[in-house]
Amino acid sequence: MKFTVFLIFLLFALSSRGQEVLFEGHVFDNKTKEPIPFVNLSFLNTLKGTSTDEKGHFFIDLPTSFLEKQVHISSLGYKDTIVLAKNIFKVKRFGMVAESYELDEVVVSHSMGNSDVLNPISSYSLTSGFSSSSTPWVLALYFPNIGAQQKYLEKVTVFFQKNNRFKRPTAKFRLRVYDVDLETKKPGRDILRKSMVLESNVEEDFVSIDLRSLNLKIPKSGIYVGVEWLFVPYNWYRNTVEHPITKKKIEEDRFAPTFGAVYNKNQNFKAMVYGMGEWTDFKVKSKDNTQNLIPAISVKLIKE
């Protein structure tokens, strides 16, 4: 009897293992054949996804049923692509096509002396944080363009919440800057036009980047500034949570960094999240329903 039970258990274990596959491969530039680092791959209509590492390699364990699903592949500077997972699974390689831009004329002004800081934040005002566990996301905050003067983006500052479970000294993420789609009011084109991968540091609760050299002109409709999680091994850690019903301890995979969050009464600062191939509103209200929880991002603009 014991042998029969053991045999049934063994067959079940082997069957369960056979229902999962290792989905892996490399993403490269279709023209140069060079690997593309930090490409995000998300399975549409699911919460599964991964990213390529510095060598363009990706891997993730998946149920075999996911091979019939579509994968959204995105990287700054390349055309977004949707492809069947089984097509990638067969060849283990995928080539991305570089996106061509009609570059705007760069105007360098010497009269930029005035500056504004939008959504000014101090470390003491951080109240919460955003982390990711299932699929690569982009969390973006809208900044309006108020006033008639032409403005340029000088600096972006991103704040973080301390995470004692993540043991590495730094974590990688990507900065995104979008214009506004005039019809949907959602993030449109990425006007940064280059992959800008930054690092958080456990010894600092913020990172600032000077963007003056890029001469990024702020459109009349404003901009969205986004932070993008990268699902690479370097950012991975384990987190233990309690199941809300069974109260059992559950271990889950998570990815750093934990971006800071603040409550803000200003309705101009609208937050949106990109995942599973589309942008959706991100709305979390304070207990008194008077403030919105938004990512702790501030920008400094130079007036012409």
NORTA-V665061 format. One record per residue. N is the residue number from 1. PSI is psi in whole degrees, -180 to 180 (none if undefined). BURIAL is b if it has 16 or more other C-alpha atoms within 10 Angstrom, else e. Layout:
# NORTA-V665061
N&PSI&BURIAL ; N&PSI&BURIAL
This chain:
# NORTA-V665061
1&-47&e ; 2&-40&e ; 3&-40&e ; 4&-46&e ; 5&-45&e ; 6&-41&e ; 7&-42&e ; 8&-44&e ; 9&-41&e ; 10&-44&e ; 11&-39&e ; 12&-42&e ; 13&-43&e ; 14&-38&e ; 15&-43&e ; 16&-40&e ; 17&-35&e ; 18&-14&e ; 19&-2&e ; 20&148&e ; 21&157&b ; 22&110&e ; 23&106&b ; 24&165&b ; 25&-165&b ; 26&144&b ; 27&133&b ; 28&164&b ; 29&125&b ; 30&-25&e ; 31&-50&e ; 32&-17&e ; 33&11&e ; 34&144&e ; 35&148&b ; 36&115&b ; 37&154&b ; 38&41&b ; 39&135&b ; 40&132&b ; 41&119&b ; 42&133&b ; 43&120&b ; 44&143&b ; 45&24&e ; 46&177&e ; 47&33&e ; 48&141&b ; 49&171&b ; 50&178&b ; 51&156&b ; 52&152&b ; 53&-166&b ; 54&-22&e ; 55&13&e ; 56&13&b ; 57&141&b ; 58&155&b ; 59&148&b ; 60&140&e ; 61&132&e ; 62&151&e ; 63&145&e ; 64&-27&e ; 65&-24&e ; 66&-17&b ; 67&-17&b ; 68&-1&e ; 69&166&b ; 70&143&b ; 71&129&b ; 72&120&b ; 73&124&b ; 74&142&b ; 75&139&b ; 76&129&b ; 77&-3&b ; 78&154&b ; 79&132&e ; 80&140&e ; 81&142&e ; 82&126&b ; 83&153&e ; 84&135&e ; 85&-38&b ; 86&-26&b ; 87&-38&e ; 88&-40&b ; 89&-35&b ; 90&-44&e ; 91&-17&e ; 92&14&e ; 93&150&b ; 94&128&b ; 95&130&b ; 96&147&b ; 97&126&e ; 98&142&b ; 99&132&e ; 100&139&e ; 101&145&e ; 102&101&e ; 103&133&e ; 104&155&e ; 105&131&e ; 106&121&e ; 107&117&e ; 108&119&e ; 109&143&e ; 110&3&e ; 111&16&e ; 112&99&e ; 113&-24&e ; 114&144&e ; 115&152&e ; 116&145&e ; 117&121&e ; 118&137&b ; 119&56&b ; 120&137&e ; 121&143&b ; 122&159&e ; 123&-29&e ; 124&-17&e ; 125&-5&e ; 126&128&b ; 127&-19&e ; 128&-167&b ; 129&164&b ; 130&127&b ; 131&174&b ; 132&144&b ; 133&-15&b ; 134&-49&b ; 135&152&b ; 136&131&b ; 137&161&b ; 138&126&b ; 139&121&b ; 140&146&b ; 141&132&b ; 142&135&b ; 143&120&b ; 144&158&b ; 145&99&b ; 146&130&e ; 147&163&e ; 148&-18&e ; 149&144&e ; 150&139&b ; 151&153&b ; 152&150&b ; 153&118&b ; 154&-47&b ; 155&145&b ; 156&135&b ; 157&127&b ; 158&131&b ; 159&154&b ; 160&155&b ; 161&137&b ; 162&137&b ; 163&105&e ; 164&-16&e ; 165&-24&e ; 166&119&b ; 167&-13&e ; 168&156&e ; 169&-23&e ; 170&162&b ; 171&145&b ; 172&143&b ; 173&167&b ; 174&138&b ; 175&136&b ; 176&144&b ; 177&121&b ; 178&151&b ; 179&-175&b ; 180&129&b ; 181&118&e ; 182&-22&e ; 183&-48&e ; 184&-17&e ; 185&15&e ; 186&170&b ; 187&137&b ; 188&-117&b ; 189&149&e ; 190&110&b ; 191&-4&b ; 192&-38&b ; 193&16&b ; 194&148&e ; 195&114&e ; 196&94&e ; 197&122&e ; 198&172&b ; 199&135&e ; 200&161&b ; 201&132&b ; 202&-21&b ; 203&-9&e ; 204&146&e ; 205&14&b ; 206&162&b ; 207&137&e ; 208&145&e ; 209&131&e ; 210&122&e ; 211&15&e ; 212&-35&e ; 213&-18&e ; 214&-12&e ; 215&53&b ; 216&109&b ; 217&132&b ; 218&120&b ; 219&158&e ; 220&-31&b ; 221&-3&b ; 222&-171&b ; 223&160&b ; 224&132&b ; 225&124&b ; 226&154&b ; 227&134&b ; 228&124&b ; 229&145&b ; 230&120&b ; 231&68&b ; 232&155&b ; 233&-34&e ; 234&-32&e ; 235&-1&b ; 236&145&b ; 237&166&b ; 238&143&e ; 239&140&e ; 240&127&e ; 241&164&e ; 242&129&e ; 243&131&e ; 244&-23&e ; 245&-54&e ; 246&-19&e ; 247&12&e ; 248&152&e ; 249&131&e ; 250&132&e ; 251&135&e ; 252&153&e ; 253&137&e ; 254&166&b ; 255&131&b ; 256&165&b ; 257&174&b ; 258&108&b ; 259&140&b ; 260&159&b ; 261&149&b ; 262&155&b ; 263&138&b ; 264&136&b ; 265&-18&e ; 266&115&e ; 267&-12&e ; 268&-30&e ; 269&94&b ; 270&132&b ; 271&142&b ; 272&154&b ; 273&139&b ; 274&121&b ; 275&151&b ; 276&29&b ; 277&7&b ; 278&159&e ; 279&137&b ; 280&155&e ; 281&142&e ; 282&112&b ; 283&115&e ; 284&120&e ; 285&153&e ; 286&167&e ; 287&-34&e ; 288&4&e ; 289&21&e ; 290&-12&e ; 291&157&b ; 292&141&b ; 293&123&b ; 294&158&b ; 295&144&b ; 296&79&b ; 297&133&b ; 298&153&b ; 299&150&b ; 300&126&b ; 301&143&b ; 302&130&b ; 303&142&b ; 304&none&e
